Amino acid sequence: MNRHILMVLFVFGALHPQASAETQEVAAMAMLEWNEVFLDAIKTQNSAPGLASRNLAILHIAIFDALNAREKKYRPVAFTGSSSLEPDSDFGTVCGAGRECALLLYPSERARFNRLFKRQEATAGDAFVAGVALGRLSAKAILRMRDDDGASRSVTYIPSDQVGQWRRTPPKFRPPELPHWAGVRPFALEGASQFRPPPPPAIDSAIYLEGWQDVKALGDRTSKSRTKDQAEVANFWSCFNYTATPAGHWNDIARKVIDPLRYDVVDLARCYALLNIAMADAGIAAWDCKYHYRFWRPIQAIPQADNDGNDWTEASKDWKSLLEAPPHPEYVSGHSAFTGAGEAVLKTVLGRDDVKFEASSDSVPGVIRRYESLSACAEEIGRSRIYGGIHFQWSNTEGLSLGRKVAAEVVERCCSRADVGAPKE
């Protein structure tokens, strides 16, 4: 059945989840609805990228563990309970897990979440209540596990005035964002620094000069070298305030490339759990790198080039980036790390790279960009930060690599088949 027709039937109650053979698809569509309403909450609450990725991982672990509890097809993440419920309770299971996580992570969005839950409940059969109870248990298990994970901690960042070190950047000189995030406990990695990249290039090196010249030419607000399409790319993938953030953007891509009707609902839930665990840990790893090296951004490096010790760089005092620099150190690119993780998981799930799809953007409403492969999209996202003037190319390259390494580790360690050998400790 066409997924859009299925959604219409589900919304208006024509497809009864208890009586229909398509109960799995109804549960899958419910999961996608909770994903979508959760992204709306992230936008409204203006969640920081790291926090948004952590919360998305919690949501989808809760849904995966709850659905997996019935048949124990995979190793659970947090909820080790079992269930004798029948498949027709999967709909309620998804709704219960989604609502419990959403209310606790974004309590001020209660009205939004309750509207969705009541609409879903109105179409439900007798098994819905039992399913909801199971979903809530699963959500509480992962929420307990993450209650003391360090996400709510605060630390003081003391900037340095040394050449090459990040400090608050113009024009708003905002305080550093999430300086504590390297201390957040990863979901799957052994530690935040497990795949920490090598240091950025020395400022007096040829590699530094090449990257410096690249962003100076393409990232200036008034650049004559940047094409109209490159400017669109920079804004399209900016993912700044009041957007779904980079992790949310990759959830939107997942909805475009993963056909839910081709998957058992537990397998679909596993896809989204792996995607969001990988991006959450990539965010933690990227912020570890950022605040370990504390490297300066182009908005600092280009106007202050006369004092950088590199004889080949020449300061441009009036240089301003096309996009406003985010309030955290430059190396590595967080967006590239999220992207490397998202791309790698989706390629693993789909078993291929050459997937044609369209993408939209919260930052540039109404604009659609088209891609021939996941890797082509990832490479464009990485370069978007240079077109926007907020990153050097090496930060993009190492960020993508970091995200891909994290994704490989997550796929190996998380949600593995229950009938396969235990994952490495």
C-alpha positions, -999 to 999 in steps of 0.1 A, spaced: 0 0 0 13 35 -8 27 51 24 7 83 18 -25 65 14 -17 45 45 -11 76 65 -45 90 54 -63 58 64 -45 58 97 -53 94 106 -90 91 98 -94 57 115 -101 37 83 -73 14 91 -80 -3 124 -46 -14 140 -61 -44 157 -81 -59 129 -59 -50 99 -30 -70 84 -11 -38 81 -6 -32 119 31 -31 114 29 -3 89 5 17 112 31 14 140 58 25 117 39 55 106 32 63 143 69 63 149 75 87 121 49 110 135 66 111 169 99 117 151 84 147 133 66 162 163 98 158 183 118 177 156 91 205 158 98 207 195 136 209 189 129 239 166 105 257 189 128 252 219 159 262 199 179 232 212 216 232 208 229 207 183 244 183 209 214 184 231 191 178 201 211 147 190 211 133 226 174 137 229 166 122 195 188 92 205 168 87 237 135 89 219 144 63 193 161 40 218 129 40 238 108 31 208 133 4 196 137 -13 230 99 -13 235 92 -29 201 121 -53 205 108 -65 239 82 -87 223 104 -109 202 139 -101 215 152 -100 179 181 -77 189 201 -69 220 183 -40 238 200 -8 248 184 0 281 151 -18 286 157 -55 293 121 -64 301 101 -88 280 66 -87 266 40 -113 257 19 -87 238 8 -94 203 19 -74 172 -13 -54 173 -1 -37 204 29 -22 185 10 9 177 3 16 213 39 7 222 53 33 199 29 60 211 36 52 248 73 54 243 72 85 222 49 104 245 68 95 277 101 107 263 87 138 246 70 150 278 100 146 300 126 160 275 104 189 263 78 195 290 68 229 277 56 213 245 31 192 264 1 205 244 17 196 211 25 160 222 -9 155 239 -27 165 207 -8 139 187 -13 112 213 -51 118 216 -54 117 178 -36 84 177 -55 70 207 -88 78 189 -80 53 161 -68 26 185 -80 -9 193 -82 -28 225 -45 -36 227 -35 1 227 -35 6 265 -13 -24 271 11 -13 244 13 22 258 22 8 292 51 -12 277 63 18 258 63 39 289 84 13 307 109 13 279 111 51 279 116 52 317 145 27 314 165 48 289 156 81 307 169 66 340 201 55 322 207 90 309 196 109 339 232 115 352 250 114 318 265 149 322 242 167 298 230 191 326 265 198 340 280 233 337 317 242 333 335 275 331 354 282 298 383 305 302 394 319 268 430 325 257 443 355 239 471 334 222 473 333 184 453 305 170 430 301 201 392 306 200 375 333 219 341 349 216 335 361 180 319 391 164 293 404 159 274 393 190 303 378 210 280 351 223 292 329 253 307 295 244 281 269 236 282 235 254 318 237 268 308 208 290 296 185 262 329 165 260 320 153 295 287 138 285 287 100 287 286 86 252 259 60 242 283 36 226 318 50 225 343 40 252 349 77 257 345 111 240 382 111 229 382 75 214 385 88 179 399 122 186 415 136 154 451 149 152 457 186 159 448 211 132 476 222 109 503 244 123 496 280 115 529 285 97 523 254 75 515 252 38 483 232 46 471 260 68 478 286 41 458 266 15 428 263 38 431 299 49 431 312 13 402 289 4 378 302 31 391 338 27 381 337 -10 348 318 -8 335 326 27 336 364 27 302 381 29 309 401 -2 329 374 -21 331 377 -58 345 341 -61 315 324 -45 288 314 -70 251 319 -64 246 281 -59 274 280 -33 258 308 -14 225 289 -15 243 257 -2 258 277 27 224 290 38 205 258 30 227 237 54 233 264 80 210 246 105 213 274 131 188 288 155 152 275 155 159 247 131 159 209 136 197 212 138 221 190 118 209 158 135 173 167 128 182 174 91 196 139 88 164 125 104 145 143 77 168 127 50 162 93 66 125 97 61 132 105 24 154 75 17 141 47 41 108 33 29 90 23 61 68 -2 42 99 -23 33 108 -30 69 95 -49 99 86 -22 124 113 -35 148 139 -33 120 128 2 111 130 13 148 165 -1 149 175 20 118 164 52 136 180 41 168 214 35 152 212 67 132 205 89 162 229 71 186 257 76 160 249 113 157 247 118 194 281 102 200 295 121 170 284 153 186 301 144 219 333 134 201 332 166 180 328 188 211 356 169 228 378 179 198 366 215 198 373 222 234 405 202 235 422 221 206 402 254 209 412 265 174 402 299 161 376 305 134 382 323 101 365 354 115 394 357 139 422 342 117 417 364 86 415 399 102 444 390 126 466 373 100 494 400 104 501 385 138 498 348 131 535 341 123 527 330 88 546 352 63 522 342 35 490 353 51 479 389 47 452 403 70 419 416 57 406 437 85 371 441 70 366 404 62 333 391 75 319 356 70 287 350 50 272 331 80 276 342 116 302 320 133 287 296 159 298 303 195 323 274 199 358 265 187 363 257 150 381 224 149 364 200 140 332 210 122 303 197 143 280 197 113 305 176 93 308 151 122 270 148 125 269 144 87 296 117 85 277 97 111 243 101 95 256 93 60 275 62 72 246 47 91 222 52 62 246 37 38 249 7 61 212 4 66 204 7 28 234 -13 17 242 13 -9 252 49 -15 236 57 -49 202 68 -35 184 96 -53 165 119 -30 154 155 -24 161 176 7 144 207 21 157 232 47 143 250 77 168 278 70 157 284 34 120 275 32 107 265 -2 140 255 -17 146 219 -27 180 204 -35 185 171 -52 211 145 -48 223 113 -66 239 97 -36 243 101 2 280 108 -2 273 136 -26 250 152 -1 276 147 27 303 163 7 281 193 -2 272 198 35 309 198 45 318 223 19 289 245 29 308 255 60 336 269 38 311 288 16 296 302 47 330 313 60 328 296 93 352 266 89 384 256 72 385 226 48 406 204 71 380 208 98 353 196 74 375 167 62 384 155 97 348 161 109 334 138 83 360 112 91 353 114 128 315 110 122 321 79 100 344 63 125 318 68 153 291 54 131 311 22 124 316 17 161 280 23 169 268 -2 143 292 -28 157 283 -23 193 246 -14 194 213 -32 186 231 -63 173 212 -95 165 204 -115 196 214 -147 179 249 -134 171 280 -133 194 280 -106 220 294 -72 209 328 -62 221 330 -46 255 
